[in-house]
Amino acid sequence: MLRPYLGNIGHLSIIVAFVAALVSTYAYWQASRPTTQVLKDVVTDWLKFARRAFYVHAVAVVTVCVSLVSIILNHYFEYHYAWDNASLSLSVDYAISCFWQDQEGSFLLWMFWNVVVGVILINSSLRKNKALEAPTLTIFTLVQTFLASMILGVVIFGDFKIGSSPFLTLRESMPDIPIWKTNPNFVPKDGNGLNPLLQNYWMVIHPPTLFCGFALTLVPFAFCMAGLWRKQYTEWVKPALPWTLVAAVVLGTGIMMGGIWAYETLNFEGYWNWDPVENAVYVPWLVLVASFHTMLLARKNSSALKYTIILVIAQYILILYSTFLARSGVLGNASVHSFTDLGLSGQLLLYLFTFIIAAVVLSVIRWKHLPKDEQEISTFSREFWIFMGVLMLSLAAFQVIVTTSIPVYNKIGEVFGAKLNMALPTNQVEHYTRFQMWFFVVITILTGIAQFFWWKRVKKESLSKLLNPLIITLLLSALIITFAKVNNWQYIIVLTAALFSIVANGSILTDIIKGKFKVAGGAITHIGVALMLIGVMFSSAYEKIVSLNFSGAEIFQGNDKENKENALLWLNRPTEFSDFSFTYKGQFVDIRNVPGYIEKKYILPVPGSNYKGIARADVMDGDKIFYKRGDTLEYEVENTYYQVEYANKDGKKFNLYPRFQINEKMGNVASPDIKKFWNKDIYTHVRFVTLDEDREWSVPEEFTVAVGDTFFVNDYVAILQNVEGVSEVDGMKLNQGDAAARAIVKVLDRNVAVTMRPVFAIRNHEIWSKPEVNTEMGLRMQLTKIDPATGRFSFSVSRGQREFIVLKALEKPHINLVWFGFLLVIIGITLSAVRRFMIVGAE
C-alpha cells in the first residue's frame, strides 16, 4: 500500500522551511540596514516579522524531521530513503540512526541543531544585545537558507536541480526499473538496512553530537560578522566567547566519540587514522580552540582582536570546507567516511564561496577601522605567550589541511587542463604524526609557561619562579624514563614537555582552587592535553605484540612480519605465548536483549530472514530463561564472535570476543574486542577465520561396524559406543510409523576426545540421514545404513579443514590516559564556558 501523505507533508515542509528562512533573512537584513536604524519603530517591526518567520522555519524543520523519522520507523519502504537505509531487522535506536546515514538526513540534522541554537540565542544572549540581533540572525538564517536548499529537491529550467529530497519514492528515484510496468504500486517487503559497521551505540550519538558542534561554530562566526557589519568591533566578543567554548566542547566530544567508535569497531589498531574526513573536522576544532584563547584578550588588545576575527572566520569556513570534502565526491576512495556525490557539488561550492567572499570583503573594508595598540607586546607579557600557543595551534591545523587537500589540488588542476597526479602520503599515520607530535610538544610547554604569566606569577624580573616546576619535571621525567624504559630521545622530549605542563598547571591549579574553582578551567584543560600526549605516546610507540608467533608456521605467504605477529589458533587447543596462553573456544552470536553471547550452534537461522533464528536449546542467563527451546528470537546474523580464552602465568583467565562481520556494503570486516585494565588495554582482533561455506570435504570413506568396534579415520581413532532410539529430530517430534536412531561415536586424537552423534531416520516412509559435523576434528560423519539382521551399522566419513582462526593481540600501555586526559579537557573548557555565561548573564 502506498502512503504518499507523509512524503507530501515532508516535502511541503521543506519548501516552507526554505521560504521562511529566506524571508527571515531578508527581514533581519532590513532591520540591520543603517537607513532603517534611525527609525526605531520600523526596526522593531522588521525584528518582530523576522522572528516570526524564523519560528515558522523552526516549526517546518521539526515537521520535516518528524515526517522522515516516521517513514523510517514505520518501514514505509516505498520511499527510497527508508528502503536504502532501514530494514525490518533494525532495533529502534539503530533505526533512528538511519535518519542521518545519507546526505539528505545529515543536512536535515544540521538544520535541526541550527534551529535549536538559533531559538536559544534569540531568547538568551541576543535579548541583551538587541543591536547585534538583526545582523547576527541575518547570517544565521542565510546559512539555514543554504542548508534548506540542499534538501529542496526541486527541478527548474528543465534539468537544473536544486537539492536532493529525502522524500522521493522508489518510483521517482528509480523510474526505469521494469517492475513499474507490471506492478505500479510495488512496495518492497524489506529495505537494504543500515550498514552493519554503523550498528554501534557510538554511531547513535556521535553524528548528532558532531552536527550540534557544527551548529555551535556558527554562533561566534555570526557574532563576528555582526560586529564588523555594525562597527561594534569589540562588543561582539563578550557574548560570543561562552558560545565558542561550548562549541569547542561539543565538537571536540563528537570528534572523540568517532575516535572511540573507530577504536572499538575498526581493526586498524588505533583510534585515529588521519583519514581525510577526520582531518577536515579536526582542523576547524584546532582553529576554534585557538580563537577562544585570543578572545580572552581581544577586548583590550588590538592584535588579539585581529587574530580573533581571522580565526573565528577561518574556523567556520573550514567547517564548510570539511562539508565540501565529505559530500562532493572529490575525495573519491581516499576516505572511508565520504558520501557519494549526489550532484550537489555546485551548491556546496556556492555555499562555501558565498561566506568566504562575504567574510573577506567585510573584514577588508573594516580592517583599517579596527582599534590600534599604543605599544608593542612585550616578550614577558601573557599576551605574547598566548599568541605563541595560538600560532602553534594554527600551524598544526595548517599542516594537516594542506596535506588533506591534495585531492582538491588534483581536481583544480583538471579544471585548468593539468594533470597534477599528486597523491596522499602512503603512510598517513607516520606522515601526520611526525609533524603533529612536535607541534604539541611546543604547545604543552607553552601551556605551562603561559599559565604562569596569565596569573602574574612570573614577570621579567622573576623568571626564576619557573625553576621549581622545571626541577620537579626533570626529577619526574628521570624516574619515569628509568622505570618505563623510555629510551628514544624523541619520546623523552615528549614526556618531559608533557610533564612540565602537568607540573606547571598543577601548581597554578592548587593556588586557584584555594580561591575559586570556577576559574580553574584553563589549568584543568591544559593538564588534560598533557595527559593525552603521554597516553598517545605510550599507547602507540610502546605498544607490544602479545601474539608473537615463534613457531615458524607460514600463515601469510611471503610476509615474515605478519607471520611473526599473528597467532594460528586451532579450536579448543591451547597455544602458549610469552605472556598468555590462548585457547580458541568457538563461534558465538549476540542475541538481542540477552546479556553475553550464545554459542552459534544453538541457533538455527530462519530461512529468508537476516535477523531471526530458532533456539535449539533454552537460552538462559543464570536462572533466568530468556527463550525456550523452539522459540523464535532475534539476533545479528551477519556478526559472529570468536571466543578466545586468555590465561596468564598466574592462572587468571578472561574471555574476549573479537567479531567477524559479513558486510556486503563494505566487504567483510573484523572488529576487535578489548580487555581494559587500569594501566593498559589488551586489544584483540581476528585476521582470518574459517567460514563454513568455504570448507571443502574429501570424498567420503565408508565404514561398517558393530557396537563396541574400533575403526580408524585417518589419524583419529573412532569407537562406536552405542546406538539408541530417539523420539525427535532437530526438535521435531516423530509421527506414528516413523523411526529414528542416533549413533554415539567417540573420536580420539592424542589428548582430545569428542563425541559425534549422527542420526538415521525413517520419516513418512522415506529414509533420512542427517550428518554430524565436528569442526574441531574436521570431520563430517553420516549414519547411512542400519542392518538389523547383523547388528552392523554403516558410516560415511569425510575429512575437511579443522576449524581455526588467525588472531592478533596487542598490549596498549597507558591508553586510558588518552580518554582521561580528554575528559579533563572537556571538564576544563566546560568550567570556563559556565563561568563566561555567568559573567555575561550578570550584566
N, C-alpha and C positions, 0 to 999 in steps of 0.2 A: 504494500500500500504506500502510495506517495503522500508525503506530508509537506506540501510547499509553504505552509503558513509560517513556519519558523524561519525558513530562508528568506521569505519576503520581509518579515519583521526585522531580521538581522540586516539585510541589505538596505532597507529603508532607513534604519537607524544609523548605518554608516554614512549615508547621504546627509542625514540631519546633522550628524556629528561634524562632518566636513563643512557644511554650510554654516553651522553655528560657530565653529572655530574661526572661519573666515570673517563672519560678521563681528565676532568678538574682537578679532584682531583689528578690524577697521575702526570699531568703536573706541577701543583703547588707544589706537593711534590718533584719532580725532581728539581725545581727551589729553593727549600728550603734546599737541601742537602749540607752539608759542602764541599763536594768534588766539587760540582757544583759552589759554591760561589766564588771560586778563578778564575773562568773563566767568566768574565762579559758578554761577547758576548753570551755564552751558556745560562746564566741566563736570559738575555734579550729575547732570542729565546723561551725558555721554558715559560716565562711570557706571551709573545705575543700569543703563542699557547694556553696556559691555559685560557687567557681572551677570545679568540675567541670561545673556547669550552664552556665557561660559557655563552657567549652571545647566542650561539646555544641552549644551555639548556634553557635560558630565553625565547627565541622565542618559543621553543617547549612547555614550560609550559603555556605560554599565549595561544597557539593554542589549547591545551587540555582544558583550561578554556572556550575559545570561543565555542569549539565544544559541551561541556556539557551544557553551557548556551543555546545554540541554540536548542539542543534537548529538554530542559525543556520548553523554551518559545514557541517553535513551537508545543508542545504537541505531540511529537513523542513517543506514548505510547508503541510501540514495544520494546523500551528499558526499561529494568527493573527499572533503576534509575528514569526515568521520570514517569513511571507508579506507582512506590512505593511512590513517594514524591509529584508529581504535580497533578493538575487536571484542568479542563476547568474553574472551578469557581474562581480560584485564580486571584487576581489583579496582575499587573506586579511586584510590589515591593515584594509581598509575593511569587510570582513565582520565583523571583531571590533568595529569602531565601531558596528555596528548594535545591539550589546548595550545601549548607553546612549542610543540615539536617542529612545526613547519613555520615558514616565514610569516605568513599572514597572522597566525596566532601570537607569535613573538612580538610583532609590531603592535598588535592589539594589547598585549600585556604591558608594553612600554607606554602606550597611550593611557591605559588604566592608571598606572602609577603616576604619570604626569598629572592626571586629573586629581588624584588623591593629594599630591603635593601642592597643586595649584589651589585647591579648596582650603587646605590648611594655611597656605600663605595669605590668601585673601582675608582669612579670619584671625590671623595672628600677627606676623611681622609687618605686613603691609597696612594693617589697621593703624599702626603707629607711625607709618611712613607714607602718608597719603600722597605726597609729592612724587614718590617713586612707584606708586601702584600702577599707574597707567603705562609708563614705558616698560616696567618690568613685565607686566602681564601681556603687553604687546608682543614681546619676544616669546613669552610662554605660549600664547595662543597661535603665534605663527609656526612654532615648532609643531603644535598639535595639528595645524592645517596640513603641514607636510606629511606627518605620520598618518593622518586620516586618508590622505591621497594614496598612500601605499596600499591600502586595502579597499579602495573605492571600487575597483573592478568595472570601470565604465569605458566603453569604446566610443570614440568620437572621430569625426573626419575619416570615415572608412575603417582603416585598420589601426588607428592610433589608440593605444590602450593606456588608461591611467590606473595603475594599481592592479592588484590581484585579489579578488574577493574570496573569502573563506566559505561563502555560501553557494558556490556553484554546485549544481547537481552533477552526477556522473555523466548524464547525457550531455550536459552543457560543456563539461571539461573534456569528454572523450566522445565526440559526436560521430566518429567514423567507425566505431566497432560494430560488427554485424548484428549483435543481439537486439539492437533497437528496431531492426526491421521485422523481427519475429515476435518480440515482446517489448513494446514501447514502455511498459510500466515495470520493467525488470528492476528488482532490488536485491543485491547480494545478501546471502544469509549471514555472512560474516565479513569482517574487514581485515586488512593486512596486519593491523596491530602495531603497537609501539615497539620500536627497535629493542630487542631483549637486553642489549647492553645498557639501555637507558632505564630499565626497570630496576631502579635502585632508589632507596629513600633519599639519597643526596640529590638525585635528579628531580625529586618532588619539590625541594626547597631551594636548590641552587639557582635555577633560572629566575624565579620570582625575586630572589634577593638581588641578583645581578642587575635585573632591569629596574628594580627600585633604586639601586645605586646610579644607574644611567639617568633616571628621572631627577634624582637629587643633584647631580652635577649640573643640571640646567639652572638651578637656583642661583649659585654665585655668578654664572655667566650672564643670566638675565639681569641681576642686580648691577653687574659691572657695565653692561650695555646701557642700562637705565641711567647710571651715574654719569657716564660720558655724554649721553644724549642730553640730559638735563643740566649738565655742567656742575653737578654735585660730585666733585672728584673724590672726595674722601668720605662723604656722608653714607655712601652705599656700603662701605667696608664693614662697619659695625654690625648691621643686621645680616650681612652675608656670611660673616665668619662662623657663627654656630652652625649654619646650614652646610657650610663647606666641611666642617668637622664631621657632621652626621653623614654627609656623602662619602667621606673617606672611610668611615666605619662600615657603612652598609656595602659599598662597592668592594672594599677590602675583604669583608666577610664573604661576599659572593665569590670572589676570586679564590679564596682559600677553600671554600666548600668544593669548588671544582677540582682543586688540587687533592683534597681528601678523597673525592669520588675516584679520581684517576688512580690514586694510591691503592684503594680498596677494590677497584674493578678492573683496571687495565693491567697488563703484565710487563710494562717497561721498567719495573722495579724501582719506581720513584713516584713523586707527586708533582713534578714539574718537568715537562719535556721540551719546553721552549717552542711549542707549536705556534705557528704564525698568529692564529686567532687568540691563543692565550696571551701572547706578547702584546697584541693590539689592545687588550683590555688592561694589562699590567702597566703599560706605558702611561696612559692617562691617569691612572691611580698614582703613579710616582709624581707626575706633574701636579696633581691635585694636592698631594701631601706637601710638595714644595710651596704651593700657593698659600696654604694656610699659615705657613711659617712667615712668609713676607707680609701677610695680612696683619700679623701681630704688631708690625712696625709701621704699616702703611699710613696711618693717620698722622704720624709725627715725622715721617721721613719720606722725602720725595722719591729717592731712589727705590725705597721699598714699595712705594705706591706704583711706580712704573713697572717694576718687576711683577707686582701683583696683577696688574692689568694684563701683561703679556702672558703670565702663567694661567690665569683664570680663563682667558680666551683660548689658550692652547689646549687646556685640558678638555674643554668641551668640543673643540674642533677635532681633537684626537678621538673622542668618543664617536663622533660622526664618521671619522675615517675608519675606525675599527668596524663600524657597521657596514661601510662600503666594502672593506676587505672580506668580511664574513659572508656577505649576501650577494655580491656582484658576480661571483664565479671567477674573479681574477686570480685567486689562489690556486684554482684547479685542484690537483691532488696533493698540494703542499700541506694541507691541513685536514685533519680528521673531523674538525668542527665546522667547516664551512658549509653553507647551504648551497643547494642547486640554484643556478640563476633562473629567476622567473621572468626575465626581461625587464627588470626594474632598474638596471644599471644607470640608465639615463636619468631617472627620477632621483636616484641616490646621489648622483653627481650634482644635480641641480640643488638638492638639499644641502650637500656639503659646501658647494661653492657660494651659495646664497649667504650662508653665515660667515664663511671666510671673507668674502668681499665686504659684507656689511660691517664686520668687526674690524677689519684692517682699515677701511676707509674712515670709519668713525674714530678709530684710535689716532690715525694720522692727522685728521682735522683737529682733534682736541689736544694733541700731544704738546704743542707749544704753549698751551694754556695751563698745563699741569703745574702745581707748585714746585718751586726750586729750593734746594738746600742752600743754606748760607755758608756751610763749611763742609769739607770733605769728611768722610767717615774715617775714624781712627782705627788702626790695626788692633788697638786694645779696647775696642767697644764691642758690645754684644751684637750690634748690627753687622759688624764685619764677619763675625764667626757664623752668624745665622746665614749671611749671604754665601759664605763658603759652603755650608751644608746644602743650601738651595742649589748652588752651582753643581755640586756633585750629583745631587738627585736629577738635575736636568741633563747632565752629561750621561748618566746611566740610562735615562729614558731615550736620549738621542741615539746612543749606540745601538739599543735594541730596535728602535723603529727604523733606523737606516738599513739594517740588515733584513728586517722583516719585510720591507717594502721592495725587495728585489723583484718579485713577480710583477709589481706595478711598473717598475722601470722597463721591464721587457715589453709590457703592453703599450707603454708610451712610445717606446721605440718602434713597435709595429705600426702605430698610428702614423708615424713620420717615415715609414718605409725602411726602417733599420732593424736588423736582427741582432739584438744585444747578446742573446743566449747566456745571460747571467744566471747563475744557479745559487740556491741557498746552500749554506755550509753542509757538508756531508755529515759531520758530527755536530749537530746543533748544540747539544748539551755542553760539549767541550768548548765550542766557539764562544757562546754567550757567557759561560761560567768564567772563562779566562779574563773577561773584562769586568763583569759584574762583581766578582769577588773583590777586586782591588778598589772599585768604586765604594763598595760597602765597608771595606776596611777603613778608608778615609772618612766615610760618613759616621761610623761608630766612634772613631776618635774625636771627630768634631762634636758629636752629641755630648761627649763628656766635657770638653773644653767650653763649649757654648753655654752649657748649664751654669758653669762657674761664673762666666761673665754675665749671664742673664740675671742671676740672683746677686750680682755685685760682690761675689766672694773674692774676685780677682780684679786687680787694677794694674796699671803699668808698673807701679812700684811694689806690687805684692804678688808677682808671678810665682814666688816660691811656695804659695799655698797649693799649687798643683803638684808639688813634690810628694806630699803624703799619699794621695791616690796613686801616683806613679810608682812609688816604692812598694805599696801594698799589691799593686798589679803585678809587678815583676816577681814578687815573692810567690803569689798565687800561680802565676804562669810557670815558674820553675817547678812548683810542686806538681801541677797537672801535667806538664811536659814529661816529667820524670815517671810518674805513676801511670799515665795513659800512654806512654811511649810515643809521643808526638815527635817524630824525627825529621819531618820535612820542613825546610826553612820557611816555605810559603805559609804552611799551616801554623807554624809557630807565630808568625806575624799576625795571622788572622785571629788566633786565640788571644794573643796579648792585646790586640786592639779591642776585641770584644770585652775582655775582662776589664780593661781600662774604663770603657763606657759603663759597665756594671758598677764598678767601684766608685767612679766619679758621680754618677747619677744616684747611686745608693747613698752616698754621703750627703748629697743635697736632699734626697728624699727623707732621710731621718730628721733633718732640720725642719723640713716643710711640715711633716706630719705633726710636729710639736705645735705648730700654729694651726693651719687649716689644711685638711686633707684634700679639699676640693681643688686646690691649686697644684696638686701633685701629679696631674695628668701627664705633663711633659716628661718628668723623670721616669714614671712607670712605663710610658711608651718607649723611651729610649732603652731602658733595661730589657724590654721585650724584644726589640730589634737585635740587641747584642746576643741575647739567648738564642734567638732564631739563627743567627750567624754561626754560633757554636754548634747548634744542632745540625744545621746543614752540613757543616764541615765534617763532623764525626760520622753522621749517618751516610754520607756519600764517600768521603775519602777513606774512611776506616771501616767500611762495611766488609764483612767476612763471608766467604762462601762456606756454608755449613755442609753442603752436599758434595764436597770434594771427593772425586772418584779415582782411587789408585788401583783399580782392578785391571786397568789396561783394556777394558772392553771398548770396542769401537761402536759407539751409539750413533754418532753423526759422522758419516763417511768423510774423511779428509779434513776434519776440523778438530784438531787436538785440544784447543781451548774449550770448546763445548763439551767434548768427551770428558775432560777433566772436571768440569764444573757441574755436571749433571749426573744424577744417580738413576740407575735402572733398578726398579723395584718389582719383583715378582709377587703375585698375590699371596698373602699370608706367609711370606718368607722374610724373616728379619734380616736386615743388612746393617752391618756395623760401619760407623763413620767416626771421625775423631771426637766429636762432642756428643753425638746421639746415635742411637740405634733406630732405624726407620723400619716400619712394617706397614705395607700397603694392605688395607683391610677390606677393600671392596667399594662398590658403587652405591651411592645413596641419592635420594631425592628430597626435595623440600616441599612438604605438604602444607597447603595454606591453613593458617590458624592452628597449626600443630607445632609445638616447640621442638627444636632439634631437627635431626634428619632421620629418614626411614630407609632401610635397605631397598634398593630398586627392585629386587626380585620379588618383593611382596606387593608390588603394584602392577596390575595388568592394565595397559593403556586401552582406552575405549577407542575402537576403530573410527576414524573420521573426525576425531576431536584432538585438538592440540593442547588441551589442559585438563581433561577428565580421565580418571582411572578407576579401577575397581580394586578394593582391598582384598588381598589374598589371605590376610590374617588380621586379627584385631590390631588396630593402631592405638597404642597406649603410651602414656607418659606417667610413670609411677603406677598408681592405682586408677588413674582416670582414663576411661576409654573414650577416644575421640570418634573412631569409626569401628564398626564391627565388620567381621569378615563378610564380603559380598556387597558392602556399601559402596556407593559411588562417591568419590572425593575429587577435589581439585588440586592440581599441582603444576609446577613449571616443567612441562615436558622437555623443553629444549635444554634445561640445565641438569647436568649430572655432577655430583660432588664425590670426590675420591678421598675416602678416609685414610689418613696416614697417621699412624701412632708414633709419637716421639717418646723415647725413653732415654733419659740422661744417665750418666755414670753412677748417680746416686739412686737410681731406680725410680725416680719420679717420672710420671707419664702424663702426656696430654695428647689430644687428637686435633688435627687440623683437617679442613675440608676444602681444599682448592677445587675450583669449579672449571668444568669444560662446557662450553656453550655452543650448541649447533645454531649458528646465526646466519641465516640465508641472506640478510641485508649487508652484513659487513664481513662475511666469512667466519669460520669457526674461531672462537675466541676463548682463551684461557684466562681465568681471573684468579687472583691469589686468595689465600686465607692467611690471617696474621695472628700470631700469638703475642700479646702485649705484656711486657714486663716493665717494671718501673724504670729500668735503665737501658732497655733495648726492645726491639721487635724481632721475632722470627718470622720472616716473610717467605711464603712457600707458594709456588705455582707449578702446574704440570706443563711439561714441554711436548709430551707426546702421550697419547692414550690409544688403547686398542679398542676399536668400535666393533660391536657385534656384527654389523652388516659387512664389515671388511674382512672378517675372519674366514679363511678358506679351510675346508675339511678334506682329508685324504679319502681315497677310495675305501669304503667300509671293509672291515675284516670280520669274517663270520666265526662264531664260536658256539658249540653245542655242549652244554654241561649239565650236571645234576647238582642238587643242593649239596653244599659242602665241598664241591670240586674247586680246584685252583686252576686258573689259566693266566697266561702272560700276554699283556698288551704292551708291546714294545718294551720299555724299561720298567713298566709297572707290573705289580703282582695283583691279580684280582681274585676274590673269593666270593662265590655265590653263597651267601649265608642263609637266605630264606626266600620263599615266595609266598605271599599272603594275599588273601582276597580283600577287596576294598568295595565300599558301597557308594563311593562318589569319585568323580574325576574332575579336577580343577574346580571344586566347589559345587559341581552339578550332580544331583542325586541320579542314580541309575534307575531306569524304568524296569517294570516287570519283564522278565525274559532276557534282560541284559546281564552281562557278567564282566568282571574286571579283576585283574591280578597285578600285584606290584612286586617286582623283584628287589631284593636288598643285596647290593653288591658292594663289598668293601674293597677299595683300591689303595694299595700301599706304595709309597715312594720314599725310601730311606726313612727319615724320622716323621714322615707325614702320612696320615691316613684320612681318606674321605669316604663317605658313603653315598652311593648313587642309587636311585630308585626309579628305574624306567617302568612304565605302565603298559599293560596289554589289555585291550577291552574288546568286547563284542557289544555293539550298540545298534539297535534297530536292524539286527541280523547282518551287520557289516563289521568286519574286523578293523580295529583302530589301534594303532600303536604309537604312543607318544614318547619321543626320545628325551632322555635326560642329558643336559649339558652341564659339564663342570669345567668352568674356565680356569680354575686353579691348576687342574691337571691337563687341560687342553683336550678333553675327551667328550665325545658325543656317543651315548650308548642307547641302543634301542632293543627292547624285548620283542622279537619278531615272530616267535612261534612257541607254542606250548604243546608238547606231546604227552597226553595223559597216559598213554599206554606204557611208555618207557620212563616217564617221570623226568624227561630231559627238556631243557629249555635252550632256545636258540637266541643268540645276541648278535647284533650288528654294531661294530665299534669303529668310529672314525677318530683320527688324530688331527688336532689343529694347534695353532699357536697358543701357548699358555698366556693367560692374561697378565699384563704388566703395564706399568706407567713409567715415564721418564720424568723425573722431578728435579727441580732446582730450589734450593733453600738458602736463604741469606740471613745473616745477623746484621741488623742495622742499629748500631750503638747510639744511645742518647737521642734518638729521633723524637722522643717526647718533648725535648727542648724546643723543637720547631713549633709544635702545637701549643705548648705552654707559653712560649715567647709571643706567639701571635695573639693568644688570649690576653696577655698583658698589653699588647699594642692596642687591642680593641677597648680594653678597660680604660687605659690611659687617655685615648682620644675621646671616649665617651664622657669621662670625667671633665675633660676640657670643654666639650660641647655643652654639657649641662651647666657648667659654670658660666659660659658665654651667653647661653639663653637666659640665665638668671640676671646677668648684668643688663642685657637688652630689655628684659621684662621689668626691671626695677626703675627704668627711666620713664 
